[in-house]
Amino acid sequence: MVVGAAIFFKTVLVLALANLSSRILLGEVQRLFAYARYFREIAHAKIAHAKRKTWFAFGACAAATTLFFAHAKL
């Protein structure tokens, strides 16, 4: 009877620890995914900023070229 109770409590303790460790592991995995989403958002923002700068430079170059040729025709 005492041996059976000891085995039961050991089993319950092992299962509780396994549940706790799986929850901790799940929390770590969720945190890693949160970091991945955060860095992906930063990367997308940097790419969008670079695209805006590129289009701005392209527009400035086109305007300068237009002004140059308009001035040359005068």
PDB file with one MODEL, atoms N, CA, C and O in Angstrom:
MODEL        1
ATOM      1  N   MET A   1       0.825  -1.197   0.000  1.00  0.00           N
ATOM      2  CA  MET A   1       0.000   0.000   0.000  1.00  0.00           C
ATOM      3  C   MET A   1       0.869   1.261   0.000  1.00  0.00           C
ATOM      4  O   MET A   1       0.622   2.184  -0.777  1.00  0.00           O
ATOM      5  N   VAL A   2       1.874   1.303   0.859  1.00  0.00           N
ATOM      6  CA  VAL A   2       2.759   2.464   0.920  1.00  0.00           C
ATOM      7  C   VAL A   2       3.576   2.572  -0.361  1.00  0.00           C
ATOM      8  O   VAL A   2       3.802   3.670  -0.870  1.00  0.00           O
ATOM      9  N   VAL A   3       4.020   1.421  -0.882  1.00  0.00           N
ATOM     10  CA  VAL A   3       4.802   1.428  -2.120  1.00  0.00           C
ATOM     11  C   VAL A   3       3.932   1.918  -3.279  1.00  0.00           C
ATOM     12  O   VAL A   3       4.393   2.683  -4.126  1.00  0.00           O
ATOM     13  N   GLY A   4       2.698   1.483  -3.312  1.00  0.00           N
ATOM     14  CA  GLY A   4       1.786   1.923  -4.364  1.00  0.00           C
ATOM     15  C   GLY A   4       1.537   3.416  -4.299  1.00  0.00           C
ATOM     16  O   GLY A   4       1.490   4.078  -5.336  1.00  0.00           O
ATOM     17  N   ALA A   5       1.378   3.961  -3.098  1.00  0.00           N
ATOM     18  CA  ALA A   5       1.166   5.400  -2.930  1.00  0.00           C
ATOM     19  C   ALA A   5       2.406   6.175  -3.356  1.00  0.00           C
ATOM     20  O   ALA A   5       2.301   7.231  -3.979  1.00  0.00           O
ATOM     21  N   ALA A   6       3.575   5.650  -3.018  1.00  0.00           N
ATOM     22  CA  ALA A   6       4.831   6.319  -3.398  1.00  0.00           C
ATOM     23  C   ALA A   6       4.982   6.344  -4.917  1.00  0.00           C
ATOM     24  O   ALA A   6       5.380   7.359  -5.489  1.00  0.00           O
ATOM     25  N   ILE A   7       4.665   5.232  -5.565  1.00  0.00           N
ATOM     26  CA  ILE A   7       4.752   5.174  -7.025  1.00  0.00           C
ATOM     27  C   ILE A   7       3.747   6.139  -7.646  1.00  0.00           C
ATOM     28  O   ILE A   7       4.063   6.822  -8.620  1.00  0.00           O
ATOM     29  N   PHE A   8       2.530   6.200  -7.085  1.00  0.00           N
ATOM     30  CA  PHE A   8       1.510   7.109  -7.586  1.00  0.00           C
ATOM     31  C   PHE A   8       1.977   8.558  -7.479  1.00  0.00           C
ATOM     32  O   PHE A   8       1.867   9.314  -8.444  1.00  0.00           O
ATOM     33  N   PHE A   9       2.494   8.953  -6.323  1.00  0.00           N
ATOM     34  CA  PHE A   9       2.941  10.338  -6.143  1.00  0.00           C
ATOM     35  C   PHE A   9       4.145  10.659  -7.007  1.00  0.00           C
ATOM     36  O   PHE A   9       4.270  11.781  -7.497  1.00  0.00           O
ATOM     37  N   LYS A  10       5.032   9.695  -7.200  1.00  0.00           N
ATOM     38  CA  LYS A  10       6.162   9.921  -8.101  1.00  0.00           C
ATOM     39  C   LYS A  10       5.670  10.135  -9.530  1.00  0.00           C
ATOM     40  O   LYS A  10       6.163  11.007 -10.245  1.00  0.00           O
ATOM     41  N   THR A  11       4.689   9.327  -9.932  1.00  0.00           N
ATOM     42  CA  THR A  11       4.134   9.455 -11.288  1.00  0.00           C
ATOM     43  C   THR A  11       3.466  10.819 -11.458  1.00  0.00           C
ATOM     44  O   THR A  11       3.646  11.485 -12.478  1.00  0.00           O
ATOM     45  N   VAL A  12       2.695  11.224 -10.450  1.00  0.00           N
ATOM     46  CA  VAL A  12       2.042  12.532 -10.520  1.00  0.00           C
ATOM     47  C   VAL A  12       3.082  13.648 -10.574  1.00  0.00           C
ATOM     48  O   VAL A  12       2.920  14.609 -11.326  1.00  0.00           O
ATOM     49  N   LEU A  13       4.145  13.527  -9.784  1.00  0.00           N
ATOM     50  CA  LEU A  13       5.203  14.537  -9.784  1.00  0.00           C
ATOM     51  C   LEU A  13       5.901  14.595 -11.137  1.00  0.00           C
ATOM     52  O   LEU A  13       6.155  15.684 -11.650  1.00  0.00           O
ATOM     53  N   VAL A  14       6.212  13.451 -11.719  1.00  0.00           N
ATOM     54  CA  VAL A  14       6.871  13.414 -13.032  1.00  0.00           C
ATOM     55  C   VAL A  14       5.964  14.025 -14.099  1.00  0.00           C
ATOM     56  O   VAL A  14       6.424  14.793 -14.945  1.00  0.00           O
ATOM     57  N   LEU A  15       4.670  13.681 -14.057  1.00  0.00           N
ATOM     58  CA  LEU A  15       3.747  14.248 -15.037  1.00  0.00           C
ATOM     59  C   LEU A  15       3.605  15.757 -14.862  1.00  0.00           C
ATOM     60  O   LEU A  15       3.521  16.488 -15.848  1.00  0.00           O
ATOM     61  N   ALA A  16       3.577  16.226 -13.622  1.00  0.00           N
ATOM     62  CA  ALA A  16       3.482  17.667 -13.377  1.00  0.00           C
ATOM     63  C   ALA A  16       4.729  18.386 -13.890  1.00  0.00           C
ATOM     64  O   ALA A  16       4.626  19.446 -14.508  1.00  0.00           O
ATOM     65  N   LEU A  17       5.891  17.818 -13.639  1.00  0.00           N
ATOM     66  CA  LEU A  17       7.133  18.426 -14.131  1.00  0.00           C
ATOM     67  C   LEU A  17       7.190  18.401 -15.656  1.00  0.00           C
ATOM     68  O   LEU A  17       7.650  19.358 -16.279  1.00  0.00           O
ATOM     69  N   ALA A  18       6.724  17.311 -16.252  1.00  0.00           N
ATOM     70  CA  ALA A  18       6.706  17.237 -17.719  1.00  0.00           C
ATOM     71  C   ALA A  18       5.758  18.292 -18.292  1.00  0.00           C
ATOM     72  O   ALA A  18       6.069  18.927 -19.300  1.00  0.00           O
ATOM     73  N   ASN A  19       4.618  18.476 -17.658  1.00  0.00           N
ATOM     74  CA  ASN A  19       3.664  19.484 -18.111  1.00  0.00           C
ATOM     75  C   ASN A  19       4.263  20.875 -17.974  1.00  0.00           C
ATOM     76  O   ASN A  19       4.125  21.708 -18.869  1.00  0.00           O
ATOM     77  N   LEU A  20       4.930  21.124 -16.849  1.00  0.00           N
ATOM     78  CA  LEU A  20       5.554  22.430 -16.626  1.00  0.00           C
ATOM     79  C   LEU A  20       6.660  22.680 -17.646  1.00  0.00           C
ATOM     80  O   LEU A  20       6.755  23.772 -18.208  1.00  0.00           O
ATOM     81  N   SER A  21       7.496  21.670 -17.884  1.00  0.00           N
ATOM     82  CA  SER A  21       8.587  21.872 -18.848  1.00  0.00           C
ATOM     83  C   SER A  21       8.050  22.067 -20.258  1.00  0.00           C
ATOM     84  O   SER A  21       8.611  22.847 -21.027  1.00  0.00           O
ATOM     85  N   SER A  22       6.965  21.367 -20.614  1.00  0.00           N
ATOM     86  CA  SER A  22       6.407  21.564 -21.956  1.00  0.00           C
ATOM     87  C   SER A  22       5.802  22.962 -22.078  1.00  0.00           C
ATOM     88  O   SER A  22       5.872  23.579 -23.141  1.00  0.00           O
ATOM     89  N   ARG A  23       5.207  23.464 -20.991  1.00  0.00           N
ATOM     90  CA  ARG A  23       4.677  24.834 -21.040  1.00  0.00           C
ATOM     91  C   ARG A  23       5.810  25.850 -21.159  1.00  0.00           C
ATOM     92  O   ARG A  23       5.695  26.829 -21.896  1.00  0.00           O
ATOM     93  N   ILE A  24       6.894  25.619 -20.439  1.00  0.00           N
ATOM     94  CA  ILE A  24       8.051  26.511 -20.538  1.00  0.00           C
ATOM     95  C   ILE A  24       8.613  26.473 -21.953  1.00  0.00           C
ATOM     96  O   ILE A  24       8.924  27.513 -22.532  1.00  0.00           O
ATOM     97  N   LEU A  25       8.741  25.273 -22.505  1.00  0.00           N
ATOM     98  CA  LEU A  25       9.248  25.123 -23.872  1.00  0.00           C
ATOM     99  C   LEU A  25       8.316  25.797 -24.870  1.00  0.00           C
ATOM    100  O   LEU A  25       8.776  26.462 -25.798  1.00  0.00           O
ATOM    101  N   LEU A  26       7.010  25.628 -24.685  1.00  0.00           N
ATOM    102  CA  LEU A  26       6.048  26.274 -25.569  1.00  0.00           C
ATOM    103  C   LEU A  26       6.167  27.797 -25.470  1.00  0.00           C
ATOM    104  O   LEU A  26       6.083  28.496 -26.480  1.00  0.00           O
ATOM    105  N   GLY A  27       6.360  28.302 -24.263  1.00  0.00           N
ATOM    106  CA  GLY A  27       6.549  29.738 -24.082  1.00  0.00           C
ATOM    107  C   GLY A  27       7.796  30.236 -24.791  1.00  0.00           C
ATOM    108  O   GLY A  27       7.785  31.313 -25.389  1.00  0.00           O
ATOM    109  N   GLU A  28       8.872  29.461 -24.730  1.00  0.00           N
ATOM    110  CA  GLU A  28      10.104  29.852 -25.420  1.00  0.00           C
ATOM    111  C   GLU A  28       9.905  29.850 -26.929  1.00  0.00           C
ATOM    112  O   GLU A  28      10.389  30.747 -27.620  1.00  0.00           O
ATOM    113  N   VAL A  29       9.204  28.859 -27.440  1.00  0.00           N
ATOM    114  CA  VAL A  29       8.947  28.801 -28.886  1.00  0.00           C
ATOM    115  C   VAL A  29       8.088  29.989 -29.308  1.00  0.00           C
ATOM    116  O   VAL A  29       8.340  30.608 -30.342  1.00  0.00           O
ATOM    117  N   GLN A  30       7.065  30.306 -28.500  1.00  0.00           N
ATOM    118  CA  GLN A  30       6.225  31.458 -28.830  1.00  0.00           C
ATOM    119  C   GLN A  30       7.027  32.747 -28.791  1.00  0.00           C
ATOM    120  O   GLN A  30       6.808  33.641 -29.609  1.00  0.00           O
ATOM    121  N   ARG A  31       7.955  32.851 -27.847  1.00  0.00           N
ATOM    122  CA  ARG A  31       8.782  34.054 -27.778  1.00  0.00           C
ATOM    123  C   ARG A  31       9.697  34.146 -29.001  1.00  0.00           C
ATOM    124  O   ARG A  31       9.907  35.235 -29.536  1.00  0.00           O
ATOM    125  N   LEU A  32      10.236  33.019 -29.441  1.00  0.00           N
ATOM    126  CA  LEU A  32      11.076  33.028 -30.646  1.00  0.00           C
ATOM    127  C   LEU A  32      10.277  33.473 -31.867  1.00  0.00           C
ATOM    128  O   LEU A  32      10.772  34.240 -32.693  1.00  0.00           O
ATOM    129  N   PHE A  33       9.040  32.990 -31.979  1.00  0.00           N
ATOM    130  CA  PHE A  33       8.197  33.421 -33.092  1.00  0.00           C
ATOM    131  C   PHE A  33       7.868  34.905 -32.994  1.00  0.00           C
ATOM    132  O   PHE A  33       7.773  35.589 -34.012  1.00  0.00           O
ATOM    133  N   ALA A  34       7.694  35.405 -31.773  1.00  0.00           N
ATOM    134  CA  ALA A  34       7.437  36.842 -31.606  1.00  0.00           C
ATOM    135  C   ALA A  34       8.646  37.649 -32.059  1.00  0.00           C
ATOM    136  O   ALA A  34       8.500  38.676 -32.722  1.00  0.00           O
ATOM    137  N   TYR A  35       9.851  37.180 -31.697  1.00  0.00           N
ATOM    138  CA  TYR A  35      11.064  37.864 -32.165  1.00  0.00           C
ATOM    139  C   TYR A  35      11.142  37.826 -33.690  1.00  0.00           C
ATOM    140  O   TYR A  35      11.494  38.821 -34.323  1.00  0.00           O
ATOM    141  N   ALA A  36      10.814  36.680 -34.272  1.00  0.00           N
ATOM    142  CA  ALA A  36      10.863  36.561 -35.736  1.00  0.00           C
ATOM    143  C   ALA A  36       9.892  37.536 -36.394  1.00  0.00           C
ATOM    144  O   ALA A  36      10.233  38.172 -37.391  1.00  0.00           O
ATOM    145  N   ARG A  37       8.668  37.658 -35.838  1.00  0.00           N
ATOM    146  CA  ARG A  37       7.707  38.614 -36.395  1.00  0.00           C
ATOM    147  C   ARG A  37       8.225  40.038 -36.257  1.00  0.00           C
ATOM    148  O   ARG A  37       8.077  40.852 -37.168  1.00  0.00           O
ATOM    149  N   TYR A  38       8.833  40.335 -35.109  1.00  0.00           N
ATOM    150  CA  TYR A  38       9.369  41.682 -34.877  1.00  0.00           C
ATOM    151  C   TYR A  38      10.451  42.026 -35.892  1.00  0.00           C
ATOM    152  O   TYR A  38      10.430  43.105 -36.485  1.00  0.00           O
ATOM    153  N   PHE A  39      11.395  41.112 -36.092  1.00  0.00           N
ATOM    154  CA  PHE A  39      12.481  41.381 -37.039  1.00  0.00           C
ATOM    155  C   PHE A  39      11.972  41.410 -38.473  1.00  0.00           C
ATOM    156  O   PHE A  39      12.510  42.147 -39.299  1.00  0.00           O
ATOM    157  N   ARG A  40      10.936  40.615 -38.789  1.00  0.00           N
ATOM    158  CA  ARG A  40      10.355  40.655 -40.132  1.00  0.00           C
ATOM    159  C   ARG A  40       9.713  42.016 -40.384  1.00  0.00           C
ATOM    160  O   ARG A  40       9.847  42.577 -41.471  1.00  0.00           O
ATOM    161  N   GLU A  41       9.012  42.549 -39.372  1.00  0.00           N
ATOM    162  CA  GLU A  41       8.402  43.874 -39.527  1.00  0.00           C
ATOM    163  C   GLU A  41       9.464  44.950 -39.716  1.00  0.00           C
ATOM    164  O   GLU A  41       9.282  45.867 -40.517  1.00  0.00           O
ATOM    165  N   ILE A  42      10.569  44.845 -38.987  1.00  0.00           N
ATOM    166  CA  ILE A  42      11.660  45.808 -39.156  1.00  0.00           C
ATOM    167  C   ILE A  42      12.230  45.709 -40.565  1.00  0.00           C
ATOM    168  O   ILE A  42      12.480  46.724 -41.216  1.00  0.00           O
ATOM    169  N   ALA A  43      12.435  44.478 -41.031  1.00  0.00           N
ATOM    170  CA  ALA A  43      12.988  44.298 -42.378  1.00  0.00           C
ATOM    171  C   ALA A  43      12.047  44.865 -43.437  1.00  0.00           C
ATOM    172  O   ALA A  43      12.494  45.509 -44.386  1.00  0.00           O
ATOM    173  N   HIS A  44      10.747  44.627 -43.278  1.00  0.00           N
ATOM    174  CA  HIS A  44       9.800  45.165 -44.261  1.00  0.00           C
ATOM    175  C   HIS A  44       9.786  46.685 -44.230  1.00  0.00           C
ATOM    176  O   HIS A  44       9.679  47.328 -45.275  1.00  0.00           O
ATOM    177  N   ALA A  45       9.893  47.263 -43.038  1.00  0.00           N
ATOM    178  CA  ALA A  45       9.921  48.726 -42.947  1.00  0.00           C
ATOM    179  C   ALA A  45      11.174  49.286 -43.617  1.00  0.00           C
ATOM    180  O   ALA A  45      11.110  50.306 -44.302  1.00  0.00           O
ATOM    181  N   LYS A  46      12.312  48.618 -43.419  1.00  0.00           N
ATOM    182  CA  LYS A  46      13.547  49.089 -44.043  1.00  0.00           C
ATOM    183  C   LYS A  46      13.472  48.967 -45.563  1.00  0.00           C
ATOM    184  O   LYS A  46      13.946  49.844 -46.284  1.00  0.00           O
ATOM    185  N   ILE A  47      12.878  47.883 -46.043  1.00  0.00           N
ATOM    186  CA  ILE A  47      12.737  47.706 -47.491  1.00  0.00           C
ATOM    187  C   ILE A  47      11.818  48.774 -48.071  1.00  0.00           C
ATOM    188  O   ILE A  47      12.107  49.350 -49.120  1.00  0.00           O
ATOM    189  N   ALA A  48      10.703  49.034 -47.380  1.00  0.00           N
ATOM    190  CA  ALA A  48       9.773  50.062 -47.861  1.00  0.00           C
ATOM    191  C   ALA A  48      10.446  51.436 -47.862  1.00  0.00           C
ATOM    192  O   ALA A  48      10.244  52.229 -48.782  1.00  0.00           O
ATOM    193  N   HIS A  49      11.240  51.714 -46.835  1.00  0.00           N
ATOM    194  CA  HIS A  49      11.951  52.995 -46.786  1.00  0.00           C
ATOM    195  C   HIS A  49      12.948  53.097 -47.939  1.00  0.00           C
ATOM    196  O   HIS A  49      13.061  54.145 -48.575  1.00  0.00           O
ATOM    197  N   ALA A  50      13.668  52.010 -48.205  1.00  0.00           N
ATOM    198  CA  ALA A  50      14.632  52.018 -49.314  1.00  0.00           C
ATOM    199  C   ALA A  50      13.926  52.215 -50.654  1.00  0.00           C
ATOM    200  O   ALA A  50      14.447  52.891 -51.541  1.00  0.00           O
ATOM    201  N   LYS A  51      12.735  51.620 -50.797  1.00  0.00           N
ATOM    202  CA  LYS A  51      11.984  51.809 -52.051  1.00  0.00           C
ATOM    203  C   LYS A  51      11.566  53.269 -52.205  1.00  0.00           C
ATOM    204  O   LYS A  51      11.656  53.835 -53.294  1.00  0.00           O
ATOM    205  N   ARG A  52      11.105  53.877 -51.103  1.00  0.00           N
ATOM    206  CA  ARG A  52      10.714  55.287 -51.187  1.00  0.00           C
ATOM    207  C   ARG A  52      11.912  56.162 -51.542  1.00  0.00           C
ATOM    208  O   ARG A  52      11.797  57.078 -52.356  1.00  0.00           O
ATOM    209  N   LYS A  53      13.065  55.877 -50.928  1.00  0.00           N
ATOM    210  CA  LYS A  53      14.258  56.664 -51.249  1.00  0.00           C
ATOM    211  C   LYS A  53      14.655  56.475 -52.703  1.00  0.00           C
ATOM    212  O   LYS A  53      15.074  57.427 -53.360  1.00  0.00           O
ATOM    213  N   THR A  54      14.530  55.260 -53.209  1.00  0.00           N
ATOM    214  CA  THR A  54      14.882  54.986 -54.599  1.00  0.00           C
ATOM    215  C   THR A  54      13.965  55.753 -55.546  1.00  0.00           C
ATOM    216  O   THR A  54      14.433  56.373 -56.501  1.00  0.00           O
ATOM    217  N   TRP A  55      12.650  55.713 -55.280  1.00  0.00           N
ATOM    218  CA  TRP A  55      11.721  56.435 -56.145  1.00  0.00           C
ATOM    219  C   TRP A  55      11.926  57.934 -56.046  1.00  0.00           C
ATOM    220  O   TRP A  55      11.778  58.650 -57.037  1.00  0.00           O
ATOM    221  N   PHE A  56      12.268  58.417 -54.851  1.00  0.00           N
ATOM    222  CA  PHE A  56      12.542  59.844 -54.709  1.00  0.00           C
ATOM    223  C   PHE A  56      13.769  60.229 -55.527  1.00  0.00           C
ATOM    224  O   PHE A  56      13.769  61.252 -56.211  1.00  0.00           O
ATOM    225  N   ALA A  57      14.818  59.406 -55.456  1.00  0.00           N
ATOM    226  CA  ALA A  57      16.034  59.691 -56.234  1.00  0.00           C
ATOM    227  C   ALA A  57      15.745  59.615 -57.730  1.00  0.00           C
ATOM    228  O   ALA A  57      16.236  60.440 -58.501  1.00  0.00           O
ATOM    229  N   PHE A  58      14.954  58.635 -58.139  1.00  0.00           N
ATOM    230  CA  PHE A  58      14.591  58.518 -59.551  1.00  0.00           C
ATOM    231  C   PHE A  58      13.815  59.752 -60.018  1.00  0.00           C
ATOM    232  O   PHE A  58      14.066  60.285 -61.099  1.00  0.00           O
ATOM    233  N   GLY A  59      12.869  60.195 -59.184  1.00  0.00           N
ATOM    234  CA  GLY A  59      12.088  61.391 -59.523  1.00  0.00           C
ATOM    235  C   GLY A  59      12.948  62.629 -59.586  1.00  0.00           C
ATOM    236  O   GLY A  59      12.767  63.466 -60.470  1.00  0.00           O
ATOM    237  N   ALA A  60      13.889  62.759 -58.655  1.00  0.00           N
ATOM    238  CA  ALA A  60      14.788  63.918 -58.663  1.00  0.00           C
ATOM    239  C   ALA A  60      15.676  63.903 -59.901  1.00  0.00           C
ATOM    240  O   ALA A  60      15.937  64.944 -60.504  1.00  0.00           O
ATOM    241  N   CYS A  61      16.136  62.711 -60.272  1.00  0.00           N
ATOM    242  CA  CYS A  61      16.980  62.593 -61.473  1.00  0.00           C
ATOM    243  C   CYS A  61      16.174  62.937 -62.727  1.00  0.00           C
ATOM    244  O   CYS A  61      16.672  63.626 -63.617  1.00  0.00           O
ATOM    245  N   ALA A  62      14.936  62.459 -62.796  1.00  0.00           N
ATOM    246  CA  ALA A  62      14.088  62.769 -63.953  1.00  0.00           C
ATOM    247  C   ALA A  62      13.794  64.258 -64.012  1.00  0.00           C
ATOM    248  O   ALA A  62      13.804  64.844 -65.094  1.00  0.00           O
ATOM    249  N   ALA A  63      13.535  64.875 -62.880  1.00  0.00           N
ATOM    250  CA  ALA A  63      13.267  66.322 -62.871  1.00  0.00           C
ATOM    251  C   ALA A  63      14.498  67.104 -63.293  1.00  0.00           C
ATOM    252  O   ALA A  63      14.398  68.069 -64.050  1.00  0.00           O
ATOM    253  N   ALA A  64      15.675  66.685 -62.797  1.00  0.00           N
ATOM    254  CA  ALA A  64      16.907  67.385 -63.163  1.00  0.00           C
ATOM    255  C   ALA A  64      17.182  67.230 -64.657  1.00  0.00           C
ATOM    256  O   ALA A  64      17.609  68.181 -65.312  1.00  0.00           O
ATOM    257  N   THR A  65      16.940  66.044 -65.193  1.00  0.00           N
ATOM    258  CA  THR A  65      17.156  65.819 -66.621  1.00  0.00           C
ATOM    259  C   THR A  65      16.195  66.668 -67.449  1.00  0.00           C
ATOM    260  O   THR A  65      16.583  67.271 -68.450  1.00  0.00           O
ATOM    261  N   THR A  66      14.936  66.703 -67.015  1.00  0.00           N
ATOM    262  CA  THR A  66      13.940  67.515 -67.728  1.00  0.00           C
ATOM    263  C   THR A  66      14.323  68.989 -67.710  1.00  0.00           C
ATOM    264  O   THR A  66      14.258  69.667 -68.736  1.00  0.00           O
ATOM    265  N   LEU A  67      14.721  69.480 -66.549  1.00  0.00           N
ATOM    266  CA  LEU A  67      15.126  70.881 -66.443  1.00  0.00           C
ATOM    267  C   LEU A  67      16.365  71.168 -67.284  1.00  0.00           C
ATOM    268  O   LEU A  67      16.479  72.234 -67.890  1.00  0.00           O
ATOM    269  N   PHE A  68      17.292  70.211 -67.317  1.00  0.00           N
ATOM    270  CA  PHE A  68      18.513  70.396 -68.110  1.00  0.00           C
ATOM    271  C   PHE A  68      18.173  70.544 -69.588  1.00  0.00           C
ATOM    272  O   PHE A  68      18.641  71.466 -70.256  1.00  0.00           O
ATOM    273  N   PHE A  69      17.351  69.621 -70.089  1.00  0.00           N
ATOM    274  CA  PHE A  69      17.007  69.688 -71.509  1.00  0.00           C
ATOM    275  C   PHE A  69      16.103  70.872 -71.822  1.00  0.00           C
ATOM    276  O   PHE A  69      16.203  71.453 -72.902  1.00  0.00           O
ATOM    277  N   ALA A  70      15.223  71.238 -70.895  1.00  0.00           N
ATOM    278  CA  ALA A  70      14.378  72.424 -71.117  1.00  0.00           C
ATOM    279  C   ALA A  70      15.251  73.666 -71.157  1.00  0.00           C
ATOM    280  O   ALA A  70      15.001  74.563 -71.962  1.00  0.00           O
ATOM    281  N   HIS A  71      16.257  73.739 -70.319  1.00  0.00           N
ATOM    282  CA  HIS A  71      17.158  74.885 -70.312  1.00  0.00           C
ATOM    283  C   HIS A  71      18.027  74.896 -71.574  1.00  0.00           C
ATOM    284  O   HIS A  71      18.342  75.957 -72.113  1.00  0.00           O
ATOM    285  N   ALA A  72      18.413  73.691 -72.041  1.00  0.00           N
ATOM    286  CA  ALA A  72      19.249  73.598 -73.240  1.00  0.00           C
ATOM    287  C   ALA A  72      18.481  74.079 -74.477  1.00  0.00           C
ATOM    288  O   ALA A  72      19.077  74.644 -75.394  1.00  0.00           O
ATOM    289  N   LYS A  73      17.165  73.858 -74.507  1.00  0.00           N
ATOM    290  CA  LYS A  73      16.372  74.271 -75.659  1.00  0.00           C
ATOM    291  C   LYS A  73      16.156  75.780 -75.673  1.00  0.00           C
ATOM    292  O   LYS A  73      15.892  76.362 -76.725  1.00  0.00           O
ATOM    293  N   LEU A  74      16.267  76.409 -74.516  1.00  0.00           N
ATOM    294  CA  LEU A  74      16.086  77.862 -74.484  1.00  0.00           C
ATOM    295  C   LEU A  74      17.267  78.471 -75.171  1.00  0.00           C
ATOM    296  O   LEU A  74      17.355  79.695 -75.279  1.00  0.00           O
TER     297      LEU A  74
ENDMDL
END
